[in-house]
Amino acid sequence: MSKQMILGTVLGGIVLFVWGAIAWMFIPWPGQPLRAFKNEDAVTQAIVANATQSGNYLLPNTTVPTLLERDQALGNSSTLSFVDCE
């Protein structure tokens, strides 16, 4: 019984790996998964100037009520951006 379980697990892992490779290489997903900024230097300077410490940042930061309220008052859509500062 355990040999069948191990064999099934290994074969299932191989099938899943092959499917993942085929899906990412050949299926045309809508749009690009990662986008670029128009001016990366300006964005980098703004992040470095405003990041108080090394860490991961989330934009808009919904844990700070004033930022969320400001965006809602301005009618801005909440687009999430992940920024890693080191």
Biopython code that builds the backbone (N, CA, C, O; Angstrom):
import numpy as np
from Bio.PDB.StructureBuilder import StructureBuilder

atoms = [
    (1, "MET", "N", (0.823, -1.203, 0.000)),
    (1, "MET", "CA", (0.000, 0.000, 0.000)),
    (1, "MET", "C", (0.862, 1.260, 0.000)),
    (1, "MET", "O", (0.545, 2.211, -0.715)),
    (2, "SER", "N", (1.939, 1.294, 0.780)),
    (2, "SER", "CA", (2.752, 2.505, 0.857)),
    (2, "SER", "C", (3.533, 2.736, -0.433)),
    (2, "SER", "O", (3.794, 3.884, -0.790)),
    (3, "LYS", "N", (3.915, 1.659, -1.148)),
    (3, "LYS", "CA", (4.609, 1.827, -2.428)),
    (3, "LYS", "C", (3.680, 2.495, -3.435)),
    (3, "LYS", "O", (4.106, 3.365, -4.195)),
    (4, "GLN", "N", (2.412, 2.091, -3.443)),
    (4, "GLN", "CA", (1.445, 2.706, -4.355)),
    (4, "GLN", "C", (1.228, 4.178, -4.010)),
    (4, "GLN", "O", (1.091, 5.021, -4.897)),
    (5, "MET", "N", (1.198, 4.474, -2.719)),
    (5, "MET", "CA", (1.002, 5.855, -2.274)),
    (5, "MET", "C", (2.183, 6.722, -2.700)),
    (5, "MET", "O", (1.992, 7.832, -3.197)),
    (6, "ILE", "N", (3.390, 6.226, -2.509)),
    (6, "ILE", "CA", (4.589, 6.978, -2.890)),
    (6, "ILE", "C", (4.640, 7.158, -4.402)),
    (6, "ILE", "O", (4.921, 8.253, -4.887)),
    (7, "LEU", "N", (4.372, 6.091, -5.147)),
    (7, "LEU", "CA", (4.382, 6.165, -6.608)),
    (7, "LEU", "C", (3.327, 7.146, -7.108)),
    (7, "LEU", "O", (3.603, 7.947, -8.001)),
    (8, "GLY", "N", (2.129, 7.094, -6.546)),
    (8, "GLY", "CA", (1.069, 8.017, -6.944)),
    (8, "GLY", "C", (1.424, 9.463, -6.627)),
    (8, "GLY", "O", (1.122, 10.370, -7.403)),
    (9, "THR", "N", (2.067, 9.673, -5.483)),
    (9, "THR", "CA", (2.466, 11.023, -5.101)),
    (9, "THR", "C", (3.525, 11.568, -6.049)),
    (9, "THR", "O", (3.436, 12.714, -6.491)),
    (10, "VAL", "N", (4.522, 10.756, -6.362)),
    (10, "VAL", "CA", (5.593, 11.185, -7.264)),
    (10, "VAL", "C", (5.040, 11.434, -8.666)),
    (10, "VAL", "O", (5.350, 12.456, -9.279)),
    (11, "LEU", "N", (4.235, 10.522, -9.174)),
    (11, "LEU", "CA", (3.661, 10.705, -10.519)),
    (11, "LEU", "C", (2.727, 11.919, -10.567)),
    (11, "LEU", "O", (2.719, 12.664, -11.546)),
    (12, "GLY", "N", (1.950, 12.107, -9.511)),
    (12, "GLY", "CA", (1.077, 13.282, -9.455)),
    (12, "GLY", "C", (1.881, 14.580, -9.454)),
    (12, "GLY", "O", (1.494, 15.547, -10.110)),
    (13, "GLY", "N", (2.993, 14.610, -8.724)),
    (13, "GLY", "CA", (3.862, 15.780, -8.711)),
    (13, "GLY", "C", (4.453, 16.068, -10.082)),
    (13, "GLY", "O", (4.541, 17.222, -10.501)),
    (14, "ILE", "N", (4.859, 15.007, -10.780)),
    (14, "ILE", "CA", (5.422, 15.181, -12.126)),
    (14, "ILE", "C", (4.357, 15.719, -13.080)),
    (14, "ILE", "O", (4.623, 16.640, -13.852)),
    (15, "VAL", "N", (3.158, 15.149, -13.029)),
    (15, "VAL", "CA", (2.066, 15.612, -13.891)),
    (15, "VAL", "C", (1.736, 17.075, -13.598)),
    (15, "VAL", "O", (1.540, 17.865, -14.521)),
    (16, "LEU", "N", (1.675, 17.432, -12.326)),
    (16, "LEU", "CA", (1.384, 18.816, -11.952)),
    (16, "LEU", "C", (2.479, 19.761, -12.428)),
    (16, "LEU", "O", (2.176, 20.857, -12.899)),
    (17, "PHE", "N", (3.733, 19.367, -12.317)),
    (17, "PHE", "CA", (4.850, 20.184, -12.782)),
    (17, "PHE", "C", (4.768, 20.401, -14.293)),
    (17, "PHE", "O", (4.918, 21.524, -14.773)),
    (18, "VAL", "N", (4.529, 19.322, -15.036)),
    (18, "VAL", "CA", (4.443, 19.423, -16.496)),
    (18, "VAL", "C", (3.266, 20.308, -16.894)),
    (18, "VAL", "O", (3.408, 21.146, -17.784)),
    (19, "TRP", "N", (2.107, 20.141, -16.258)),
    (19, "TRP", "CA", (0.947, 20.981, -16.564)),
    (19, "TRP", "C", (1.247, 22.448, -16.272)),
    (19, "TRP", "O", (0.892, 23.319, -17.066)),
    (20, "GLY", "N", (1.890, 22.730, -15.154)),
    (20, "GLY", "CA", (2.238, 24.108, -14.820)),
    (20, "GLY", "C", (3.166, 24.724, -15.854)),
    (20, "GLY", "O", (2.992, 25.880, -16.238)),
    (21, "ALA", "N", (4.153, 23.954, -16.305)),
    (21, "ALA", "CA", (5.080, 24.451, -17.328)),
    (21, "ALA", "C", (4.343, 24.738, -18.634)),
    (21, "ALA", "O", (4.553, 25.782, -19.252)),
    (22, "ILE", "N", (3.491, 23.826, -19.049)),
    (22, "ILE", "CA", (2.731, 24.022, -20.292)),
    (22, "ILE", "C", (1.795, 25.225, -20.163)),
    (22, "ILE", "O", (1.695, 26.041, -21.079)),
    (23, "ALA", "N", (1.116, 25.329, -19.029)),
    (23, "ALA", "CA", (0.162, 26.433, -18.839)),
    (23, "ALA", "C", (0.862, 27.784, -18.900)),
    (23, "ALA", "O", (0.346, 28.708, -19.527)),
    (24, "TRP", "N", (2.024, 27.923, -18.265)),
    (24, "TRP", "CA", (2.709, 29.220, -18.246)),
    (24, "TRP", "C", (3.402, 29.536, -19.563)),
    (24, "TRP", "O", (3.567, 30.709, -19.898)),
    (25, "MET", "N", (3.816, 28.512, -20.324)),
    (25, "MET", "CA", (4.539, 28.781, -21.571)),
    (25, "MET", "C", (3.626, 28.956, -22.776)),
    (25, "MET", "O", (3.936, 29.752, -23.663)),
    (26, "PHE", "N", (2.524, 28.246, -22.832)),
    (26, "PHE", "CA", (1.754, 28.202, -24.070)),
    (26, "PHE", "C", (0.351, 28.784, -24.001)),
    (26, "PHE", "O", (-0.193, 29.162, -25.038)),
    (27, "ILE", "N", (-0.254, 28.870, -22.832)),
    (27, "ILE", "CA", (-1.598, 29.435, -22.737)),
    (27, "ILE", "C", (-1.480, 30.958, -22.647)),
    (27, "ILE", "O", (-0.807, 31.466, -21.751)),
    (28, "PRO", "N", (-2.118, 31.687, -23.551)),
    (28, "PRO", "CA", (-1.998, 33.145, -23.532)),
    (28, "PRO", "C", (-2.853, 33.770, -22.429)),
    (28, "PRO", "O", (-4.048, 33.995, -22.619)),
    (29, "TRP", "N", (-2.249, 34.046, -21.292)),
    (29, "TRP", "CA", (-2.960, 34.675, -20.189)),
    (29, "TRP", "C", (-3.254, 36.121, -20.570)),
    (29, "TRP", "O", (-2.479, 36.725, -21.312)),
    (30, "PRO", "N", (-4.344, 36.688, -20.085)),
    (30, "PRO", "CA", (-4.681, 38.067, -20.456)),
    (30, "PRO", "C", (-3.699, 39.064, -19.851)),
    (30, "PRO", "O", (-3.511, 39.111, -18.636)),
    (31, "GLY", "N", (-3.082, 39.853, -20.712)),
    (31, "GLY", "CA", (-2.175, 40.907, -20.257)),
    (31, "GLY", "C", (-0.865, 40.371, -19.727)),
    (31, "GLY", "O", (-0.628, 39.163, -19.693)),
    (32, "GLN", "N", (-0.033, 41.285, -19.321)),
    (32, "GLN", "CA", (1.233, 40.920, -18.711)),
    (32, "GLN", "C", (1.039, 40.786, -17.209)),
    (32, "GLN", "O", (0.342, 41.604, -16.609)),
    (33, "PRO", "N", (1.636, 39.777, -16.588)),
    (33, "PRO", "CA", (1.459, 39.643, -15.144)),
    (33, "PRO", "C", (2.198, 40.725, -14.348)),
    (33, "PRO", "O", (1.746, 41.101, -13.266)),
    (34, "LEU", "N", (3.306, 41.221, -14.856)),
    (34, "LEU", "CA", (4.055, 42.276, -14.187)),
    (34, "LEU", "C", (4.144, 43.488, -15.097)),
    (34, "LEU", "O", (4.417, 43.355, -16.290)),
    (35, "ARG", "N", (3.923, 44.627, -14.556)),
    (35, "ARG", "CA", (3.956, 45.866, -15.322)),
    (35, "ARG", "C", (5.160, 46.697, -14.898)),
    (35, "ARG", "O", (5.744, 46.455, -13.842)),
    (36, "ALA", "N", (5.526, 47.661, -15.709)),
    (36, "ALA", "CA", (6.658, 48.533, -15.408)),
    (36, "ALA", "C", (6.176, 49.966, -15.235)),
    (36, "ALA", "O", (5.163, 50.361, -15.813)),
    (37, "PHE", "N", (6.900, 50.739, -14.441)),
    (37, "PHE", "CA", (6.592, 52.146, -14.277)),
    (37, "PHE", "C", (7.162, 52.931, -15.458)),
    (37, "PHE", "O", (8.124, 52.494, -16.089)),
    (38, "LYS", "N", (6.569, 54.085, -15.754)),
    (38, "LYS", "CA", (7.077, 54.934, -16.834)),
    (38, "LYS", "C", (8.461, 55.472, -16.491)),
    (38, "LYS", "O", (9.350, 55.503, -17.342)),
    (39, "ASN", "N", (8.638, 55.896, -15.240)),
    (39, "ASN", "CA", (9.912, 56.465, -14.807)),
    (39, "ASN", "C", (10.330, 55.765, -13.513)),
    (39, "ASN", "O", (9.982, 56.207, -12.418)),
    (40, "GLU", "N", (11.072, 54.679, -13.649)),
    (40, "GLU", "CA", (11.445, 53.876, -12.493)),
    (40, "GLU", "C", (12.348, 54.634, -11.523)),
    (40, "GLU", "O", (12.276, 54.422, -10.312)),
    (41, "ASP", "N", (13.193, 55.511, -12.045)),
    (41, "ASP", "CA", (14.077, 56.278, -11.160)),
    (41, "ASP", "C", (13.283, 57.194, -10.236)),
    (41, "ASP", "O", (13.598, 57.306, -9.051)),
    (42, "ALA", "N", (12.257, 57.848, -10.769)),
    (42, "ALA", "CA", (11.434, 58.745, -9.951)),
    (42, "ALA", "C", (10.658, 57.956, -8.893)),
    (42, "ALA", "O", (10.526, 58.401, -7.753)),
    (43, "VAL", "N", (10.153, 56.798, -9.271)),
    (43, "VAL", "CA", (9.415, 55.957, -8.324)),
    (43, "VAL", "C", (10.358, 55.471, -7.232)),
    (43, "VAL", "O", (10.007, 55.485, -6.052)),
    (44, "THR", "N", (11.542, 55.045, -7.619)),
    (44, "THR", "CA", (12.526, 54.581, -6.641)),
    (44, "THR", "C", (12.895, 55.688, -5.664)),
    (44, "THR", "O", (12.967, 55.452, -4.458)),
    (45, "GLN", "N", (13.127, 56.889, -6.172)),
    (45, "GLN", "CA", (13.468, 58.020, -5.304)),
    (45, "GLN", "C", (12.327, 58.339, -4.338)),
    (45, "GLN", "O", (12.569, 58.625, -3.165)),
    (46, "ALA", "N", (11.106, 58.290, -4.818)),
    (46, "ALA", "CA", (9.950, 58.577, -3.962)),
    (46, "ALA", "C", (9.808, 57.518, -2.868)),
    (46, "ALA", "O", (9.498, 57.845, -1.722)),
    (47, "ILE", "N", (10.029, 56.266, -3.214)),
    (47, "ILE", "CA", (9.908, 55.198, -2.221)),
    (47, "ILE", "C", (11.018, 55.316, -1.180)),
    (47, "ILE", "O", (10.755, 55.225, 0.019)),
    (48, "VAL", "N", (12.245, 55.517, -1.628)),
    (48, "VAL", "CA", (13.366, 55.630, -0.695)),
    (48, "VAL", "C", (13.178, 56.833, 0.233)),
    (48, "VAL", "O", (13.503, 56.760, 1.418)),
    (49, "ALA", "N", (12.658, 57.929, -0.301)),
    (49, "ALA", "CA", (12.462, 59.130, 0.514)),
    (49, "ALA", "C", (11.351, 58.951, 1.551)),
    (49, "ALA", "O", (11.389, 59.593, 2.601)),
    (50, "ASN", "N", (10.368, 58.094, 1.280)),
    (50, "ASN", "CA", (9.215, 57.962, 2.169)),
    (50, "ASN", "C", (9.172, 56.670, 2.970)),
    (50, "ASN", "O", (8.338, 56.542, 3.866)),
    (51, "ALA", "N", (10.027, 55.725, 2.685)),
    (51, "ALA", "CA", (10.051, 54.471, 3.437)),
    (51, "ALA", "C", (10.850, 54.702, 4.717)),
    (51, "ALA", "O", (12.050, 54.972, 4.670)),
    (52, "THR", "N", (10.179, 54.595, 5.848)),
    (52, "THR", "CA", (10.833, 54.891, 7.121)),
    (52, "THR", "C", (11.790, 53.799, 7.562)),
    (52, "THR", "O", (12.715, 54.058, 8.331)),
    (53, "GLN", "N", (11.578, 52.575, 7.081)),
    (53, "GLN", "CA", (12.458, 51.472, 7.441)),
    (53, "GLN", "C", (12.365, 50.398, 6.377)),
    (53, "GLN", "O", (11.457, 50.409, 5.547)),
    (54, "SER", "N", (13.308, 49.469, 6.405)),
    (54, "SER", "CA", (13.324, 48.366, 5.449)),
    (54, "SER", "C", (12.115, 47.467, 5.691)),
    (54, "SER", "O", (11.764, 47.198, 6.840)),
    (55, "GLY", "N", (11.480, 47.004, 4.626)),
    (55, "GLY", "CA", (10.327, 46.122, 4.787)),
    (55, "GLY", "C", (9.478, 46.064, 3.544)),
    (55, "GLY", "O", (9.860, 46.586, 2.497)),
    (56, "ASN", "N", (8.316, 45.426, 3.656)),
    (56, "ASN", "CA", (7.351, 45.319, 2.569)),
    (56, "ASN", "C", (6.243, 46.328, 2.792)),
    (56, "ASN", "O", (5.764, 46.497, 3.913)),
    (57, "TYR", "N", (5.838, 46.995, 1.730)),
    (57, "TYR", "CA", (4.808, 48.023, 1.810)),
    (57, "TYR", "C", (3.684, 47.693, 0.842)),
    (57, "TYR", "O", (3.918, 47.091, -0.206)),
    (58, "LEU", "N", (2.463, 48.087, 1.192)),
    (58, "LEU", "CA", (1.285, 47.835, 0.378)),
    (58, "LEU", "C", (0.616, 49.163, 0.071)),
    (58, "LEU", "O", (0.359, 49.964, 0.969)),
    (59, "LEU", "N", (0.334, 49.389, -1.214)),
    (59, "LEU", "CA", (-0.333, 50.624, -1.631)),
    (59, "LEU", "C", (-1.671, 50.290, -2.261)),
    (59, "LEU", "O", (-1.682, 49.386, -3.097)),
    (60, "PRO", "N", (-2.769, 50.897, -1.964)),
    (60, "PRO", "CA", (-2.941, 51.802, -0.841)),
    (60, "PRO", "C", (-2.969, 51.003, 0.450)),
    (60, "PRO", "O", (-3.459, 49.874, 0.482)),
    (61, "ASN", "N", (-2.445, 51.590, 1.507)),
    (61, "ASN", "CA", (-2.379, 50.929, 2.796)),
    (61, "ASN", "C", (-3.720, 51.124, 3.495)),
    (61, "ASN", "O", (-3.993, 52.194, 4.039)),
    (62, "THR", "N", (-4.547, 50.097, 3.478)),
    (62, "THR", "CA", (-5.896, 50.204, 4.041)),
    (62, "THR", "C", (-5.904, 50.093, 5.557)),
    (62, "THR", "O", (-6.951, 50.264, 6.181)),
    (63, "THR", "N", (-4.744, 49.807, 6.165)),
    (63, "THR", "CA", (-4.691, 49.749, 7.619)),
    (63, "THR", "C", (-4.592, 51.140, 8.233)),
    (63, "THR", "O", (-4.821, 51.316, 9.430)),
    (64, "VAL", "N", (-4.250, 52.122, 7.410)),
    (64, "VAL", "CA", (-4.209, 53.509, 7.879)),
    (64, "VAL", "C", (-5.486, 54.180, 7.365)),
    (64, "VAL", "O", (-5.574, 54.495, 6.179)),
    (65, "PRO", "N", (-6.475, 54.404, 8.238)),
    (65, "PRO", "CA", (-7.783, 54.895, 7.789)),
    (65, "PRO", "C", (-7.714, 56.206, 7.013)),
    (65, "PRO", "O", (-8.505, 56.404, 6.092)),
    (66, "THR", "N", (-6.803, 57.098, 7.352)),
    (66, "THR", "CA", (-6.773, 58.394, 6.678)),
    (66, "THR", "C", (-6.439, 58.245, 5.199)),
    (66, "THR", "O", (-6.993, 58.971, 4.373)),
    (67, "LEU", "N", (-5.548, 57.323, 4.847)),
    (67, "LEU", "CA", (-5.213, 57.130, 3.442)),
    (67, "LEU", "C", (-6.390, 56.546, 2.674)),
    (67, "LEU", "O", (-6.675, 56.973, 1.555)),
    (68, "LEU", "N", (-7.069, 55.582, 3.260)),
    (68, "LEU", "CA", (-8.227, 54.982, 2.603)),
    (68, "LEU", "C", (-9.337, 56.007, 2.443)),
    (68, "LEU", "O", (-9.959, 56.090, 1.384)),
    (69, "GLU", "N", (-9.592, 56.789, 3.489)),
    (69, "GLU", "CA", (-10.631, 57.818, 3.413)),
    (69, "GLU", "C", (-10.284, 58.865, 2.363)),
    (69, "GLU", "O", (-11.164, 59.325, 1.635)),
    (70, "ARG", "N", (-9.009, 59.246, 2.276)),
    (70, "ARG", "CA", (-8.583, 60.224, 1.288)),
    (70, "ARG", "C", (-8.839, 59.712, -0.126)),
    (70, "ARG", "O", (-9.363, 60.440, -0.968)),
    (71, "ASP", "N", (-8.466, 58.451, -0.385)),
    (71, "ASP", "CA", (-8.681, 57.883, -1.714)),
    (71, "ASP", "C", (-10.162, 57.788, -2.049)),
    (71, "ASP", "O", (-10.563, 58.064, -3.180)),
    (72, "GLN", "N", (-10.977, 57.399, -1.075)),
    (72, "GLN", "CA", (-12.410, 57.302, -1.324)),
    (72, "GLN", "C", (-13.010, 58.680, -1.568)),
    (72, "GLN", "O", (-13.888, 58.826, -2.420)),
    (73, "ALA", "N", (-12.554, 59.693, -0.837)),
    (73, "ALA", "CA", (-13.075, 61.045, -1.020)),
    (73, "ALA", "C", (-12.699, 61.594, -2.387)),
    (73, "ALA", "O", (-13.475, 62.333, -2.993)),
    (74, "LEU", "N", (-11.517, 61.240, -2.877)),
    (74, "LEU", "CA", (-11.071, 61.705, -4.190)),
    (74, "LEU", "C", (-11.636, 60.864, -5.324)),
    (74, "LEU", "O", (-11.482, 61.205, -6.496)),
    (75, "GLY", "N", (-12.291, 59.764, -4.970)),
    (75, "GLY", "CA", (-12.869, 58.886, -5.997)),
    (75, "GLY", "C", (-11.831, 58.026, -6.680)),
    (75, "GLY", "O", (-12.074, 57.514, -7.773)),
    (76, "ASN", "N", (-10.669, 57.855, -6.052)),
    (76, "ASN", "CA", (-9.623, 57.023, -6.643)),
    (76, "ASN", "C", (-9.967, 55.561, -6.464)),
    (76, "ASN", "O", (-10.502, 55.151, -5.434)),
    (77, "SER", "N", (-9.647, 54.774, -7.495)),
    (77, "SER", "CA", (-9.859, 53.346, -7.367)),
    (77, "SER", "C", (-8.712, 52.770, -6.543)),
    (77, "SER", "O", (-7.589, 53.272, -6.579)),
    (78, "SER", "N", (-9.009, 51.732, -5.816)),
    (78, "SER", "CA", (-7.997, 51.111, -4.952)),
    (78, "SER", "C", (-7.234, 50.056, -5.721)),
    (78, "SER", "O", (-7.637, 48.893, -5.757)),
    (79, "THR", "N", (-6.135, 50.457, -6.336)),
    (79, "THR", "CA", (-5.262, 49.523, -7.030)),
    (79, "THR", "C", (-4.154, 49.147, -6.068)),
    (79, "THR", "O", (-3.484, 50.013, -5.506)),
    (80, "LEU", "N", (-3.964, 47.855, -5.882)),
    (80, "LEU", "CA", (-2.940, 47.392, -4.953)),
    (80, "LEU", "C", (-1.585, 47.377, -5.622)),
    (80, "LEU", "O", (-1.461, 46.939, -6.766)),
    (81, "SER", "N", (-0.574, 47.846, -4.929)),
    (81, "SER", "CA", (0.802, 47.797, -5.383)),
    (81, "SER", "C", (1.645, 47.282, -4.231)),
    (81, "SER", "O", (1.506, 47.741, -3.097)),
    (82, "PHE", "N", (2.504, 46.344, -4.518)),
    (82, "PHE", "CA", (3.383, 45.798, -3.499)),
    (82, "PHE", "C", (4.778, 46.340, -3.725)),
    (82, "PHE", "O", (5.301, 46.262, -4.837)),
    (83, "VAL", "N", (5.384, 46.886, -2.694)),
    (83, "VAL", "CA", (6.701, 47.475, -2.795)),
    (83, "VAL", "C", (7.580, 46.856, -1.718)),
    (83, "VAL", "O", (7.199, 46.804, -0.548)),
    (84, "ASP", "N", (8.752, 46.390, -2.115)),
    (84, "ASP", "CA", (9.708, 45.810, -1.177)),
    (84, "ASP", "C", (10.899, 46.751, -1.072)),
    (84, "ASP", "O", (11.619, 46.952, -2.050)),
    (85, "CYS", "N", (11.109, 47.320, 0.085)),
    (85, "CYS", "CA", (12.208, 48.254, 0.295)),
    (85, "CYS", "C", (13.289, 47.593, 1.131)),
    (85, "CYS", "O", (13.009, 47.014, 2.180)),
    (86, "GLU", "N", (14.506, 47.682, 0.668)),
    (86, "GLU", "CA", (15.630, 47.163, 1.449)),
    (86, "GLU", "C", (16.711, 48.193, 1.520)),
    (86, "GLU", "O", (17.751, 47.955, 2.135)),
]
sb = StructureBuilder()
sb.init_structure("model")
sb.init_model(0)
sb.init_chain("A")
sb.init_seg("    ")
for serial, (resi, resn, name, xyz) in enumerate(atoms, 1):
    if name == "N":
        sb.init_residue(resn, " ", resi, " ")
    sb.init_atom(name, np.array(xyz, "f"), 0.0, 1.0, " ", f" {name:<3s}", serial, name[0])
structure = sb.get_structure()
